[in-house]
Amino acid sequence: MRWNITVSVLAGMLFVAIFGSQGSIAAELTRPLDGGVFVVETGEKGEEASGRDVLLFLKGRFISTFCHKYHGFRQGAYMVRPMEGGIFFSADCLSEKEGVMHWEGTVRGGKIEVRYVWRRPSRWYRPWVSVAEGWARSLTHWDRPDPATAGEAAEPSRQLDGRVFYAQAGMQGTSSDHEDYLIFWDGKFISSSCAEDSFRISAYSVTEQNDGLHFHAETVSTKYGMMMWDGVISGNRILANSRWMHTRWLWKIDRNYRYQGVMLN
């Protein structure tokens, strides 16, 4: 017993020495990745990148926003262990219809590399468990540089950092037809659906008004134009609007969307 206590203390001291001493040792050991947001490219095992996702670490849980929105995979508790130059993590996410996904990977220097194994349950038309493997990694290149500010009339802010909202979304004047994650961290904003469509991360600005915190951001893509975002956050709820503008040689897009959501606990 005494030996076990000594080993645990030494391991904790080593972890703090590598990853910083802010917060308690217990918090660092159990939730060292909390607040991490990673926009990643994804692909099947052995294949080139074929999609994008946003991976979140939130209060001891791991979330693939794409797998949640499109396949119903819930958040999964993540486990970690320190390794040379970074952190190794693993997590299991469950879906009532689509089975289980096992994730494991490393976080080093603000970058993530992940592999997953997806086990789908048997069906009447497929009487065996289907197994698929894939990978994800931090984007190594973007379509264009970060916008310098979150709009001409405002300076970037960090007031909303750490807040993640799960929202119902749709075009103005219609019923909601999809879900989205609206994410604020490290002075930046991204919509998970926009990230999937090659829109860049953007700085955001905030002004305080009587009805809550008003934010503004502008996300851009060389493929799909620009989206201008404005919204208000009151308590744990968000109401937001975006305007998608995209001009091509023969046609032009100018559409407005609205979002209503709640902050993830």
Phi, psi and omega in degrees: 000316181296320178297317180298318180296318180297315179299317181298317180296316179297320179297319178295319179296321179295317180299315180296323180296325181280317191250004177107159186250009180288137180082175181284157177299319181299317180296319180296320184289327185264330184223049185289344181261359182305136182091354180287132177232124184230117171275123189232156166262148186229159177195166175282157182305128178080001182247166176286167179300137181227000181195183178223157182209165171238122180257133184237144169241116189220113175051050177081006183239152178249138182225128164262111184297323180295311183294329176290311186294320189257343183230000175076019179284128181278170175296147178233140176299139178252147176247150182224161166210143179290147175217167184302118176079006182183204183227134171263138178224160173214153180202151174240128179243135185248146172228134182299326183261331191250005173093223185226143173240126176258124181247141169207147183184190183230149173239120180222129174054036179080006179244151181235142171229130189222149166230153180222156172235123183250117179251110179267139181291160178291153178232169179299328180268355179213084188282045175208161177282125179270133181240126177234145179236148181204185184216164174210147177207153178304140179300133178265348178206148180244167179292328183201165182294164175299142170301143183292322179221175178264052181115152186293331189261007186216154177265150178302153183231165171235013188294334182257005183307137178092356181264131178233127182244135174258118192234148167273137187223155177184170178291148176304134178086000178234171177282159179298139181230002176200167178253159180209154171253129175251119196235131177239126178196144174052039180074013185234161180227144171208146167262131182299322179294323177293320178300322178297334181257026171074015172283142182280159167297149180228151166293158176229157176238158183223139170231141180268128177229176185300326184268002177141197180265119180264131180239157177220140177206159178225115179255142186230153176214135177291340180273324191235012173088224186227148171235125178259127186246136172217139180196173179229137179245122179232114185065236181255018182241153180229138169236124185218158175227147173227149177240118181263121180236126182212119182248127175241181185297317186251354183206167184217139176249132174213095186233151180241135180237156177229153187224137177223119185208181182231148181286138176288136180273000000 
